[in-house]
Amino acid sequence: MLEILQIVLPVFLLVGAGFLAAKCKLFSADQADTVMKFAYTFAIPALLFSAVAKLDLAAVFKPQLMLSFYLGNTAVFIIGCLIARHYFKRPPGAAVAVGFSGMFANSVLLGLPIIERAFGAEALQPVYALIAIHAPYCYIVGITTMEVVRSNGQPLGKTLRRVLGEIFRNSLTIGLVLGFVVNLSGVTLPAYVWSPIEMMVSAALPTALFALGGILVRYRLADRIGETCVVLALKLLVHPGIAYVLATQVFDLPIEFTRAAVMTAAMAPGVNVYVFASMYDRAKGTAANAVLLGTAVSIISVSFWLFVLA
């Protein structure tokens, strides 16, 4: 167990350092936003570009891997919506936002450093396959469902066009797409091009984790703690549990694919769940709770899943 904590704690200590720096007024919320903007606009896209450009696509894009992760991903979204609607008596739009809070994992900022520290850099290859479609899939499912249940929404077609436009203008998506272009075209980039990319890559996760801590300061615990606990149980236990059963009992995946599916599923809700809730002004308190409490509680849940997989 001590070995597992040595894997997990440095990642969360870096997040905590950013949180304390912002809490002590050594690092303002505006500065955290600026650092995160650098990470999300330049450094992490460089990381994703580099990873996908060098990825063995045929080896990692396995239907069984995708199903192990995304069947559980979709299941917790549906379960979260139903519990919020029928048990917590939420209106339909708020129920969708609650379901989305249990669906969207912080697969890049937390998933990549934890999985790499636990299993080595080679273990990240199938993780990149999952990450490649994670944000587009979650947003399309969440927004399509939201527009269907809202009586005052825009036409669904118009909304989806807007969402797809936002997704493909997103710098992370651009990094992924360019990586696929280089990979599939067989273009060989010279060393003087790769060198600055790798320098940028080395800054990606440390800066993003520190900035994430600074950003978390602005979230405040709201009411509906019971609802938040349901969201976190779905995200941190049910989703990785489904992924584990499917990967080991149904699809009999190799251990490296099982680790990718389970550990990516076990990550805390990402900041995007609050972005989604704010976009529709639905269940923002639960989304903020999920991001803040989920990041803290996932120290325990991630350690548990590392123990299971070890």
PyMOL commands that set and color helices and strands:
alter all, ss='L'
color gray80, all
select helices_A, chain A and resi 2-23+29-53+57-60+63-86+92-101+107-119+121-149+156-169+171-185+191-216+225-250+255-265+272-280+284-309
alter helices_A, ss='H'
color red, helices_A
deselect
rebuild
show_as cartoon
